[in-house]
Amino acid sequence: MTPTSLPLSGRLAVVTGASDGIGTVIATRLAALGAEVVLPVRSADKGRRAIDTLRREVPDAVASTRTLDLASLDSVHTLVETLRGEGRPVHLLVNNAGVMTPPSRRETADGFELQWGTNHLGHAALTLGLLPLLREGRARVVHQTSIAARRGRFDEQTIDPTPYDAMASYVQSKIAIGLFAQELERRSRALGWQLTSTLAHPGVSPTNLLAAQPGVGRERELGARRVIRLLSRLHITGTVASAAEPAVLAATAPASDGTFFGPSRLIGGPARATELWPPFRAEADARRLWDLTTEAVGPRFAV
């Protein structure tokens, strides 16, 4: 299966987290397939470097940046208003950005635990806010989850546990992403929104999620990243480039090919359609998650 089934010429794609790593690769691949790509970024400098990287691979790419901090609902709303003001339908939205396991509890600008607020709520607000443009574009929405979410189930008490548990919060944010993706698809079908919601996971690769990130209180990269980098060189886990492929496939494969995509082996390998993990099948959890989410993001993002 190759991600060439959906012609992207003339289509507008918005890719979060595209200022480095997997996100830059996703944006570059979509640009190579003909899409105009918008990269919402926190850092203007990193955004410019990402555009330069993209254009080295795709010299004739049409690509630009916008400002976005997913840890601020005000910032999400500003981007939504900007894109709505530009008045163009959005054909692809790839919710790829994320943070992972800050060593101590941190909050978003709105007082939510950082991983929950960034990984899930920020993306959910962006998706809901852009819904008119997504409907107009009969869009494909791609949500990026993690192998950390393949077991367990949604637990409201573990969203922000006391005492702080970085991995437990991360897992809940990634389970929430999967549930939101499924509920968005169900509601689109029931309400005639004419968009498709798909889900991807990148496997394991030496991305920047485990790198030194002073902004989340991590002054040096985690030892696990050094191990993953070694395993990647030995072709046991994926590379940054291969880890981007499931999201690209989720963005471009025909709807009949499935709604969940990952590497052929759990931690690496060529991208393919895969079976939905058990935590994402719980429809009651998905409905509860949807209600919690819309309440948390507030009326500015009401459907």
Secondary structure, DSSP 8 states (H G I E B T S, - for coil): --TTSS--TT-EEEETTTTSHHHHHHHHHHHHTT-EEEEEES-HHHHHHHHHHHHHHSTT--EEEEE--TT-HHHHHHHHHHHHHHT----EEEE-------SS--B-TTSSBHHIIIIIIIHHHHHHHTHHHHHHTT-EEEEE--GGGSSS---GGGSS-SS--HHHHHHHHHHHHHHHHHHHHHHHHHHT---EEEEE---S---GGGS-BGGGTB-S--HHHHHHHHHHHTTSS--HHHHHHHHHHHHHS-GGG-SEEEEEETTEEEEEE----GGGG-HHHHHHHHHHHHHHH-GGG--
